[in-house]
Amino acid sequence: MNNKNKLLLEAKAFDKIVRKRIKNGFHPDLKRKNIIKYFYNNPWRYPKTRYLTISNKVSFVLKYCKKNNSVLDVGCGLGTLSMELARNNVNVMGIDISKKSISYAKKFSKENLSKKEFSRINYKNFPISHIVKNPKKYKFDNIIFFKTLHHLDRVSQLFKKIKMNLKKNGKLIIVEPFRDDFQYLNAIIAYLVRKLSINWLNRDKNLGNLTYNKIGREIIEIIKEYKYISSKKGHDQSPMDNSTSSKLLVLKELKKNFKIIKLDTIEAFKDKILGGIRGKSYKKEIMFLNNFDDFLVKKKILRGTTSLIVARKK
């Protein structure tokens, strides 16, 4: 299948995902404080989990975007990051191959931003290839891949070309869940948390009936879930998901054209745990598990699965 056909299938898949999410009450604005019950164990479910797992990543991006910078938000989706950039006086072009995503992004941004903030955003329905083919027309202070790089292939060619779209001393900012970094030990801890957490939504009360073989099978299913390779409904997102899943590959290709000035990793297992906590004391348990995850990553007991990268054009 050629790249054009793959992009068409990817766009159609996200059009479908977006329509379903909007129909079930999803709103992309991080300023909203409502619970989105449609999400099963997704961090978008609670205001608290959105703050701990999404707002923290947005804050990382904002640290490297100065007032009046021109920024490209690649795969902007429904505009979550683009809106926050505009609120912080950054001029942003948000691009996405999903026509529905761009349509809704415009709608939500217009409804939730001031006129001045909204004027800072320019949403476009086209792929990143359109940008790299026109380096004279499109120049930016920063180019951001916010949880979108795993939907893109041929990163070597991409990094080589996209540096031409950056101004002098321009930066790439990457926030990316590298699924190859989710190891067997990560899965074991996620499994234990789900089994023993008082407020996990499907807590197993028959732990004594778990056999050696069943435990092994369930841990393998968790690995597949976190890596988005499970055959179960809801775990597979789109045709081009997992196109890029190796941090080592990305760093290798990135270093050929950029100087890495910041590299950090976060989130060992909490991405698919925190949104699945229920019960009266769910907020306290969410905070404990969040801090426990941070501790394990900082002490290098577990490998972080989300990388925060800033690279400057050479």
N, C-alpha and C positions, 0 to 999 in steps of 0.2 A: 504494500500500500504506500503510495507516495505521500509526502508531507502535507500537501494541500488537502487530500482526503482525510488524513488523520486529524487535521485541525478542524475540519467541518464536523467530524464525529465528536470531537472534544467540545466544540461549541454547542452542539445540539444536546450533549449530555449535561452541560452546565445550565443551559436554558431550562431543561427539565428540573434539575435540582433546585434552581432559584425559584421557579414557579411554585414548587411544592413547599419550600421553606417559607415563602411569603404568605402563601395560603394558610399555613399553620402558625402564623403570628411572629415570624422572625423579623427582627429589626436590626440593621447593621450599626446603629449609632451607639457607641460605648457610653454615652451620657444617660442612656435609658436605664432605669432601675427595676424593670419588670423581670419576673421569672418566665422563661420561655419553656413551657412544659413539653413542647414538641420534641425537644432534645432528650435523648435517653441518658447518656453519660458524657455528653459533649460539654466542654467548659463554657459554652455559650448559654447554658441552662440558667445559671444564677448570676446576679450582679457581682457577687463575691468572687466567683470563679472566673468571670470575665476580667475582673480587675487583676487577679493573681496570674492569669495565664495569657491574656491578650493585651491588656493595657500596659503591662510591664514591657512587652516587646515593642509596643508603639512608642513608649517612653525612650527605649534604647535608640530607635530610629530618630526621634526628635532631637536627641542630643547632638546629632551630626548634621542637622538641617538648620541653617541660619535664616533669620528673617529676610524675606524677599529672594531667597534662593529659588532657582527653577529646578523642579524635581520631576522625575518620571516614576510613576507607580505602576510597575509591570504586573498585569493580572490583578487589577484593582478590585475585581468582584463587584460587590454592592457598595463599595466606597468607604469602608470603615477607616482605613488608614488615610485615604485622601481627605476625608472630612477633618481628621485630627491635624493633618498638615496645614490645611486651610485655616483652621482655628488658631494655629500658631504662626500665622502670617507668612506661610510658605506658598509659593506658586507651584501648582501641581498639575501635570497631565496624567490622567488615569486611563490606562488602556486595558482592554479585555476583548477576547475573541467571542465572548458570549453577548449577543445582542440584547437579551433580556437583562443581563447583569448591568449593562451600561444604561439601559432605559430606567431600571429601578434606582440605580446609583444617582442619576440626575434627579429623579423624583424625591428620594430621601434627602439628598443634600440640599435641594431647594427648600424643602419643608423644615429642615433642622438647623440650617446655618443662617446667619445674617446675610443681607445682600452683598456686603463687602466681602465676607468670607466665601460666599458662593461664587463670586466673580473671580476668585483665585483658582478655581478648578476648571479644567478643560477635559471632559470625558470623551474618549474616542473608541469606536468599535473596530479595532484592527489589531493584528498580531505584532509581536516584537520585531518580526522580520521587516515590517514596513518602516520601522524606526531605523534599523541598521542599514537599510538600503538608501537612506536619505540623511547622511551625516551632516551635510551642509545646512539642511533645513531644521534638523532637530539637534539642539545642543542643550545640555543640562549640567547643573552643578553637581547633582547627585542622581544616580539611578538606583531604584530600590526593587529588590526581589523579596517580597514579603510573603513567605510560605507559598511561593509559586514555582520555584526552580525545579521541584520534582515533577512538574508537568512539562518540562522542556528537555529536549534531547540535544545532542551535538553541542555540549557546553564549550568545548574547545573552540569551535568556530564562533560561537556566540560571544565569548569573552574577547576574542581577538578583534572582532568587528565592532563591538559595542563601545570600546574605549574611544572610538572616533566620534561618538555622540556625547562625550564628556568634555567639558571645558578644561582649561589648564588647572591642574591639581584637583580635578573632579574625582568623585568617589563612587564606588559601588557599595551599597549597603544590603547585606543579605541576612534574612532571618529565615532559617530553613530547618525543617524536621528531616534529618537524614536517617532514613529507616534502617539502613545497614547498621547503625549504631545501637539499635535496640537488641541487646544480647540476651542469652539464655538466663543469666542471673537477673537481669531487669524483669524478665517474665516471671521468674520465681517469686520475686518480691511483690510484683503486681498481683500474682495469684494469691499469695498469703494475705495481702491487704484485703482483697475481695472476699476471701473466705472468713477472715477474722474480724473485719470491720463491723462494728455494731450497727451502723447505719447504711451499709452497702445495699443497694436496691434489691439484689437477688441473693442475699446472704444465705448460704447453705447451712441449714440446721442439722443436717445428717452427716456431719464430718466423719463420724465413725464408720460410715459405709463406703468411704472413698478408698478404693483399692489402689495398689501400686500402678497398675496399668491405666486406670481412669485418671489418676493424678497426672500421669505423663501426657495423656491425650489432651487434658484440659490446659496444661501449660503450653503445649504446641499450638492449641487454638488461640491462646492469648498472643503468642508470637505472630501468628498469621493476622490477627486482628490489628495489632499495633503496626505491622508492616503493610497493611492493606492488601493482603494476598489471600484473605479468607474467602471461601466460596459462599459464606453465609450472606444473606441479603442485608444490604446496608453498609457492608465493609468495603466494597469496591466503589470507587468514586467516579472514575471516568476512564476512557480508553488510554489516555496518555499518563495516567497516574503511575508513579514509580519509574518514569523515564530516566530520572536521575535520583539515585538513592545513596550514593557513596560520597561521603565527605572527603575522603582521601583523593578521589578523582577530581572533585571540584577544586580543592586547594592546589593540587598539582597544576591544573589548567589555569587557575587564577593567577598563580605566581609567574606565569610566562609573560603576562601583560600588566600586572598590577603589583604593588607592594602592600602586603597585608599589614595594617596598622592596629587592628583589634581582632581578637579571636577568643571567644568564650563559648562554653556549652552549659546548657541548663536542661532540666526536665528528664528525670530518669524513667518515671512511670506515671506521673500524675495527670498527664493529658487525658487519659481515658479512665480516670478514677474519680477526680474531684466532682465532676458533673453528675456522677452516679450515686452520690451520697444523699440519703434521705433522712427523715426523722426529725424530732424536735430539736436535737442538739447538732444538727447537720453543720452549722456554721463553725462550731468549735472543732469538730472532727476534720472539716475541710482545712482549717488553719493548721492543725497538727500534721496532717498528711502532706500539706504543702511544705511546711518547715522540715519535715522528715526527709522529703525528697531533696530539698536544697542541701541538707546536711550530707546525705549520701553522695551527692554529686561533688560538693566542695571537698569532701574527704577522699574523693576518688575511689569510693567503695563501689559505686555504680557509674556507668558511663552515661553522660548527658546525651540526649537524643536530638536536641534542638541546638543549632549553632547560630551564634551572633557574630557576623563577620563584617568588617569595614576594610575596604581595599582602595588605595589611592592609585590613580593612573600614573604609570611610569613616564 
